[in-house]
Amino acid sequence: MEKQVFINKLSVTLPNTAVNNNEMETRLGLIGDKKSRARAVILRSNGIKQRYYAIDPETGKQNYTNAALAAEAVKGLFNDETELAAIDTLVASSSMPDQVMPNHASMVHGELQSPPCEVVSTSGVCLCGVTALKYAYLNVKANESQKSVVVASEVASSIMHARNFDAEHQHKVETLDEHPEMAFEKDFLRWMLSDGAGAALLSDKANNKDISLRIDWIDSFSFANELEACMYAGAEKIDGKLKGWPSYSGEQREQESIMTVKQDVRLLNENIVRITVEETLKRIITKRQLNPADFDYFVPHYSSNYFREKVYQSLVNIDFELPYEKWFTNLPQKGNTGSASIFIMLEELLYSKQLEVGQRILCYIPESGRFSSGFIQLTVV
């Protein structure tokens, strides 16, 4: 009999208190003592009402590392250290770890101070939380693990803070730029991304008393063979190709804000939904023989309310309509937390008391890094 894998528990950590739209720029800081001209337009479009930052509201300083935030989410899965000590696999992922090396999972393990276990880190953008989940899922399925923990975390505020742009702003003033403003592809993301961590506990046995989420399958596809990079950090995009940070001097990295996150918004708008919904799901429908009527919930990760209707229309385009009454999202209240978003949504749904045994959930997680997409099917047991 094929081994089954279950999500037995989910845990979320959102740092500090919620930050509303009017407080954002105070918390992230002004670049060159000037308010962003793009902020209001972007916020109207993305529909996010509040989010969380790992920034102390009193001091304005970062008060969580990425690894520490992830560790807090992991600890939330357990009642005590004895339970934590029983895990045999830790898989951690993040778009922007605290350092280039060691890997992020090792740093999370160090924060946890739990006994030796298998430790694995996956990288990417929004999809790396899914690849982390798939590693743990396959590990349990192959009988290599009995109790695996997956955690995805983002501390986007650490890279979107004004201090990261000061050198570029000053450089442009000194070179007599009449309008020393951040390029839109940089400023755009300052008002889109936020912080949070979500963790999941996986095993080969469902909960005895409470409901669990059985993982039926996880599929993902990359379209990097077709499209150039769209969202990137630690590089500049020149003639469609990325020039990485080691190619720049330290001075150049500061003056051009090389390490900050950028997005090619034109490329995003032209391709993200078509590729990550239509081209990906068509392949999975054929592979898995899916029927939209079989799903009770659709849990989509999208970065902005701007894409909500476009995602729906793309589903219609491939005859896989999922009406809005089946959709579940907490983007307006929890913000866009990148790779952690799917765990933060599932945690709220799992403990909402609205799930019933036998219901099926379809999760959709795209990333615009170089256009990849993943879907997950879960069953409530």
Residue pairs with C-beta under 8 A, 6 or more apart in sequence:
2 141
3 140
3 141
3 142
3 143
3 204
4 204
4 206
4 214
5 137
5 140
5 141
5 202
5 203
5 204
5 214
5 215
6 202
6 203
6 204
6 205
6 206
6 207
6 212
6 213
6 214
6 215
6 381
7 200
7 201
7 202
7 212
7 213
7 214
7 215
7 346
7 350
7 378
8 201
8 202
8 203
8 205
8 206
8 207
8 212
9 77
9 200
9 201
10 77
10 198
10 199
10 200
10 201
10 343
10 346
10 347
10 350
10 351
11 73
11 74
11 75
11 76
11 77
11 198
11 199
11 200
11 347
12 73
12 76
12 196
12 197
12 198
12 199
12 343
12 344
12 347
12 348
13 69
13 72
13 73
13 76
13 196
13 197
13 198
14 52
14 195
14 196
14 334
14 344
15 52
15 53
15 54
15 55
15 63
15 64
15 69
15 155
15 195
15 196
16 52
16 53
16 54
16 55
16 56
16 57
16 63
17 52
17 57
18 50
18 51
18 52
18 333
19 27
19 50
19 51
19 52
19 53
19 194
20 49
20 50
21 43
21 48
21 49
21 50
24 39
24 43
24 51
24 191
25 35
25 36
25 39
27 53
27 55
27 57
27 60
27 157
28 53
28 55
28 157
28 160
28 161
28 162
28 190
29 60
29 161
29 162
29 163
30 162
31 162
31 165
31 166
31 169
31 182
32 166
32 169
32 170
32 173
32 180
34 181
36 182
36 187
36 190
36 191
37 181
38 184
38 187
38 188
38 191
39 187
39 190
39 191
42 188
42 191
42 192
43 191
45 304
45 305
45 306
46 191
46 192
46 303
46 304
46 305
46 306
46 336
47 304
47 305
47 306
47 308
47 331
47 332
48 192
48 194
48 304
48 305
48 331
48 332
48 335
48 336
49 332
49 333
50 332
50 333
50 335
51 194
51 195
51 334
51 335
51 336
52 194
52 195
52 196
52 334
52 335
53 157
53 194
53 195
54 62
54 63
54 64
54 65
54 69
54 155
54 157
54 158
54 195
55 61
55 62
55 63
55 157
55 161
56 62
56 63
62 155
62 157
62 158
62 161
64 72
64 155
64 195
65 98
65 107
65 155
66 94
66 96
66 97
66 98
66 104
66 107
66 153
66 154
66 155
66 158
67 97
67 98
67 104
67 107
67 108
67 110
67 111
67 153
68 111
69 153
69 155
69 195
69 196
69 197
70 92
70 94
70 104
70 108
70 111
70 151
70 152
70 153
70 197
70 199
71 108
71 111
71 112
72 197
73 151
73 153
73 197
73 198
73 199
74 84
74 90
74 108
74 112
74 149
74 151
74 199
75 84
75 112
76 199
77 84
77 149
77 199
77 200
77 201
78 84
81 114
84 112
84 114
85 114
85 115
86 147
87 114
87 117
87 147
87 148
87 149
87 201
88 117
88 118
88 145
88 146
88 147
88 148
89 117
89 118
89 119
89 120
89 136
89 139
89 144
89 145
89 147
89 148
89 149
90 105
90 108
90 109
90 112
90 114
90 117
90 118
90 119
90 120
90 148
90 149
90 151
91 105
91 119
91 120
91 121
91 122
91 132
91 133
91 135
91 136
91 148
91 149
91 150
91 151
92 104
92 105
92 108
92 109
92 119
92 120
92 121
92 132
92 150
92 151
92 152
92 153
93 104
93 105
93 121
93 122
93 123
93 124
93 128
93 129
93 131
93 132
93 150
93 151
93 152
93 153
93 339
94 104
94 128
94 152
94 153
94 154
94 155
94 339
95 124
95 125
95 126
95 128
95 154
95 156
95 233
95 338
95 339
96 154
96 155
96 156
96 158
96 159
96 233
96 261
97 103
97 104
97 107
97 121
98 104
98 107
98 155
98 158
99 107
103 119
103 121
104 121
104 123
105 119
105 120
105 121
106 119
106 121
108 151
109 117
109 119
118 139
118 145
120 132
120 135
121 132
122 128
122 131
122 132
122 135
124 131
124 339
124 367
124 369
124 372
125 231
125 338
125 339
125 367
125 368
125 369
126 301
126 303
126 338
126 339
126 341
126 365
126 366
126 367
126 368
126 369
127 220
127 339
127 365
127 366
127 367
127 369
127 372
127 373
127 374
128 152
128 339
128 367
129 150
129 152
129 198
129 338
129 339
129 340
129 341
129 342
129 343
129 365
130 218
130 220
130 339
130 342
130 365
130 374
130 376
131 220
131 374
132 150
132 151
132 152
132 339
133 150
133 200
133 202
133 215
133 218
133 376
134 218
134 220
135 150
136 145
136 148
136 149
136 150
136 200
136 202
137 202
137 215
137 218
139 145
139 148
140 146
140 148
140 202
140 203
140 204
141 204
143 204
145 202
146 203
146 204
147 201
147 202
147 203
148 201
148 202
148 203
149 199
149 200
149 201
149 202
150 199
150 200
150 202
150 343
151 197
151 198
151 199
151 200
151 343
152 197
152 198
152 199
152 338
152 339
152 340
152 342
152 343
153 196
153 197
153 198
153 339
153 340
154 193
154 194
154 195
154 196
154 197
154 337
154 338
154 339
154 340
155 195
156 189
156 193
156 194
156 195
156 261
156 337
156 338
157 193
157 194
157 195
159 233
159 259
159 260
159 261
160 189
160 190
160 193
160 260
160 261
164 257
164 259
164 260
165 182
165 186
165 257
165 260
167 254
167 255
167 257
168 182
168 254
168 255
168 256
168 257
169 180
169 182
171 254
171 255
171 256
172 180
173 180
181 187
182 257
183 262
184 265
185 262
185 263
185 264
185 265
186 257
186 260
186 261
186 262
188 263
188 265
189 261
189 262
189 263
192 303
192 304
192 336
193 261
193 335
193 336
193 337
193 338
194 335
194 336
194 337
195 337
196 334
196 335
196 337
196 340
196 341
196 344
197 337
197 340
198 337
198 340
198 341
198 342
198 343
198 344
198 346
198 347
199 343
200 343
200 346
202 215
206 212
206 214
206 381
211 350
211 355
211 357
211 380
211 381
212 380
212 381
213 346
213 350
213 361
213 378
213 379
213 380
213 381
214 378
214 379
214 380
214 381
215 376
215 377
215 378
216 360
216 377
216 378
216 379
217 288
217 376
217 377
218 374
218 375
218 376
219 283
219 284
219 287
219 288
219 374
219 375
219 376
220 280
220 372
220 373
220 374
220 375
221 279
221 280
221 283
221 372
221 373
221 374
222 370
222 371
222 372
223 275
223 279
223 370
223 371
223 372
223 373
224 370
224 371
224 372
226 275
226 371
227 267
227 271
227 275
227 370
227 371
228 237
228 240
228 241
228 264
228 267
228 370
229 235
229 237
229 242
229 264
229 369
229 370
230 263
230 264
230 267
230 268
230 271
230 272
230 368
230 369
230 370
230 371
231 261
231 262
231 263
231 264
231 268
231 367
231 368
231 369
232 242
232 261
232 262
232 263
232 369
233 259
233 260
233 261
233 262
234 244
234 245
234 258
234 259
235 242
235 243
235 244
235 245
235 258
236 242
236 243
236 248
236 256
236 258
237 243
237 262
237 264
245 253
245 258
245 259
248 256
248 258
252 258
253 259
263 368
267 368
268 368
271 371
272 307
272 366
272 368
272 371
273 307
273 310
273 311
273 313
273 314
274 314
275 366
275 371
275 373
276 364
276 366
276 367
276 371
276 372
276 373
277 311
277 314
277 315
277 318
277 364
277 366
277 373
278 314
278 317
278 318
279 373
280 366
280 373
280 374
280 375
281 315
281 318
281 320
281 364
281 375
282 318
284 290
284 375
285 318
285 320
288 377
290 320
292 315
292 320
292 321
292 322
294 360
295 322
295 326
295 360
295 361
295 362
296 326
296 359
296 360
296 361
297 326
297 327
297 328
297 349
297 355
297 359
297 360
297 361
297 362
298 322
298 326
298 327
298 328
298 361
298 362
298 364
299 327
299 328
299 329
299 342
299 345
299 346
299 349
299 361
299 362
299 363
299 364
300 311
300 327
300 329
300 363
300 364
301 341
301 342
301 345
301 363
301 364
301 365
301 366
302 308
302 311
302 329
302 331
302 366
303 336
304 336
305 331
305 332
311 364
312 321
312 322
312 324
315 321
315 322
322 362
328 345
328 349
329 345
330 344
330 345
330 348
331 341
334 341
334 344
334 345
334 348
337 344
341 365
342 363
342 365
342 376
346 361
346 363
346 378
349 355
349 361
355 380
356 380
357 380
357 381
358 379
358 380
359 379
359 380
360 377
360 378
360 379
360 380
361 376
361 377
361 378
361 379
361 380
362 375
362 376
362 377
363 375
363 376
363 377
363 378
364 373
364 374
364 375
365 373
365 374
365 375
365 376
366 372
366 373
366 374
367 373
